C-alpha cells in the first residue's frame, strides 16, 4: 500500500514577506500612530526603514511616499508635532532633565525648529525645578545626607551638566550643604564662578 508524499516544507520557516506598496505602507503608518505618539519626521523615518527592510513596490521612491503619508497623517490629526513636543518636554523636565537634554531629545524625535521654539519658554521656566528634581533623585547638595568632598561634588556637577543643566546652576546646587536653604531665584547663569572653574 502506498501513501501520498506529504509536503515536507518546514512549517516553522517564516513565509517570505511581499514588498510594500502604497496601501501596505499606509497600513503600517496607521498601526504606528495608533500605538505611539510621534512626529511627522519620525513617522516618515520609520516608514522608509520598513520599505528598505521589505523592499518597495510602490510608485516613485519610498522616501517621497513616506513623507507624503506622514503629512496625510498630520492632516487627519493622527500626528501633531507641537503636541508631541509639549508632552515630551514636560515629561523630560519632570524627570529632572534640563533644557540641553530636552532640546537634544526633541531634535532626535525630528521636531521642527518652529515647534521647538514654541516649547522653549516652558522648558526654561521649569529649569530650576527640573534641576532640583535631578538633585533630589541623586541626593546632591541640599538633598545629600552628608556633605560631599570637592572631588565628589565635581563629579556631581558633571552629572548635572550632562543632564542638560547650566554649569552655574549645577554648581550652585551641588555646593549647597545638606538641608541648607538655597536661593536659586536669582539668575544662576550669571552667578560668578571661581577662577579655576568654567562658567
Secondary structure as GFF3:
##gff-version 3
##sequence-region A 1 199
A	DSSP	alpha_helix	22	35	.	.	.	ID=ss1
A	DSSP	alpha_helix	40	54	.	.	.	ID=ss2
A	DSSP	alpha_helix	62	75	.	.	.	ID=ss3
A	DSSP	alpha_helix	81	94	.	.	.	ID=ss4
A	DSSP	alpha_helix	99	108	.	.	.	ID=ss5
A	DSSP	alpha_helix	113	125	.	.	.	ID=ss6
A	DSSP	alpha_helix	127	138	.	.	.	ID=ss7
A	DSSP	three_ten_helix	141	143	.	.	.	ID=ss8
A	DSSP	alpha_helix	150	162	.	.	.	ID=ss9
A	DSSP	alpha_helix	167	174	.	.	.	ID=ss10
A	DSSP	three_ten_helix	188	190	.	.	.	ID=ss11
###
